[in-house]
Amino acid sequence: MKLYGTTTSPFVRRVRVVAAEVGVEVDRLDTATDAGQEALREVSPIRKVPVAVIDGRTIYDSRVIIDWLVTTRSWGGLAPPRDRWHEQNLVNAIDAALDSVIQLFYLRRDGVAIDGTPYADRQLARTDAIFAWLATQLAPDKRSFTGAFGLPELALITALDWMDFRKTYPTERAHGVEGVRAAWKDRPSLASTRPHT
């Protein structure tokens, strides 16, 4: 699979982890460079990573790519959903928290003085509320939502790792769900894809 993206994107990382778990080799095209951005524009009208070219198809968005991988390659080392709709709600909530802090990250990076504004405060409060709710959804083991390593656990771990890497949200505020990340941090597919400088 040819995968367009960066090593730091939490969404690209999700695809890389799933590919490793289902045994699909990844040929990554780095979109952090000007040449990579040009290549991305040639294959995707939305200019957003990740994009995958696999089995003669060009697929946009991490969720759609992951769906393609598990549909065509099986679940490999990942736990298939027990309650698909509930697990999609969990991933939606995690993505909403991630989107809130990604917006703040890009505004800060572009030089907008966002900290302390009502908008920034709302985004952080939204993220806090999501993590508090997610903590109520954990299985009794407090290391998963489902009793295994599946897509909600993957989404949470990649979100928290990115937030720490980019220093966008103090993840100690998400203490109720930290057990999930701690439980799976040494899993090879996660350890080998962790963002670093």
N, C-alpha and C positions, 0 to 999 in steps of 0.2 A: 504494500500500500504506500502510495506517495502521499505524504502529509505535509500540508502547508501550515506553518506556524512557528512559534518561538518556543524556547525551552522554559520560559517563565509563565506563559499563559496557563491559568488553571484549567481552562476548557480544553486546550491542546493536551495538557497533561492527562486529563481524564481519558482522552482517546488513546494516548500512548500506554496508559496502564491497562485499559481494556484490551488493546492489541496484544500486549505482553501476556495477559491472562488467557487469551484465546489462541495464542500461538501465531499471530500475524506479524510478519516482519515489517518494520516501518523504515521507509526511506524519507527522511525529513528534509524539507526545503525551508531554510531559515528565512522568515519574513521580516526579521529585524533589520535587514540590509536594504538598501535602495533596490538592488537587483531582485531581492526576494519580494519586495512590495510590488515591483513591476510584474513579476511572475504571478503574484496573487491576483492583481487586476486583470490579467489575461484569462484566468480561470473562474473568477467569481465576480458577479456584478455587485455583490454586497460588500466586498472588500473587507471581510471579517474572517478571523481565524477561529477555529481550524476549518480547512477544506481538505477533503480526502479524494484521491483518485484511486478507485479500487474496482476490480471486476468490470472494467470498461465504463464505469460511472464516475461522475464528479458529484460529490455530496458535500453540502454545506451544513454547518452547525454540529456541535459536538454530540448533541442528543441523537440527531439523525444518523450520524456516522456510527455511534455506539449501537443504535438499533440495528443498523445494517450488519455490523460485525457479529452481534449475538444472534441475529436471525440466520445469517449465512454460515457462521462458524461455531455456533453453540455458545454456551456460557463459560466453558473452560473452567478456570479456578474461581469464577464469580458465582455467588448464590443467585439463582434466578428469582424473580419476584414471587413472593407468596401472596401479596395483595397489591397488584400492580397499581391500582388507583391511589392507594394510601402512599405507596412508595414514590409515586410521581408527585404527590403533594409535598412529601418531604424534600425531594429534589427541587421542586418549584420554590419552596420556602428558602432553601439554602441559596439558590440562584438569586432570589430577591435580595438577600443579605449581601451577597457578593456584588450584585449590581449597584447597590447603594454605596459601598465603599469604593468600587471601581470608578464611579462618577466623581467621588471626592478626590481620588488619586489623580485622575486626568485633569481636573480643574486645578489642583495644586501644581501639578507638573507644568501646566500651561501658564503658571504665574498668577492665577486668580486667588485673591485673598479670601478664602472660603471659611477658614476656621473661625468658630464662634458665631457664625451667621445662623439665623433660624433654619435655613435650608440644610446646612451641615449638621446642626443639632437634630433635625428631624431624621436625617439619614442614619445617624448613629443610634438614635432611639429606636428606629425601625429595626436595625440590625440587632440591638440588644433584645428587643421583643421577640424576634425570630429565634435567636439562640435560646432564650428562656423557654419558648414553646417547644423547640426541638428537644430540650432536656426532658420534657414531660412525655416525649414519644419514645424514649429509649426502652429497650428490652430490659428485663430485670438484671441482666449481667452488666449494664451500664457501659458496655463496650461496643454496642451495636444497636441498630433499630430493629433488626430482624433475627438476631441470634447468629448472624454470619456476616461475611464480607460481600456486600452487594453494592448496587449503584448509589443508594443514599449514603452509605458509609464513605464510598469513594468521593462523592460530591462534597461531603463535609470536610474530609481530610484535605482535599485539594484547595478548598476555599480557605480553611484556617492556615495552611502552609503558605498560600499566596499572601494572605493578610499579614503574616509575620514577615515574609520576605520583603514585601513592599512597605511595611510599617504603616499600613493604612488604617488598622483597627487594632486596639490592644486586646489580643485574644484571651488574655486572662479574664476579661469580662464574660467570656463564653465558657466559664469553668464547668458548667453543668454538662457540657458535651465533650470536654477534653479527654475523657476516658476512651472515647472512640478512637481518637488520633493516637493516643498512647498505646492502645491495644494492637494496632496494625502498623505502626511506624516502621517496623523492620521487615515488613513484607517486601520481597525483592522488587516487585513491579512498582511499589511506592518509593522505596529507598533509591532506586536507580533513576527515578524521574523527578526527584525533589528539586525545586528551583534553587539555584546558587549563582553567585556572581562569577 
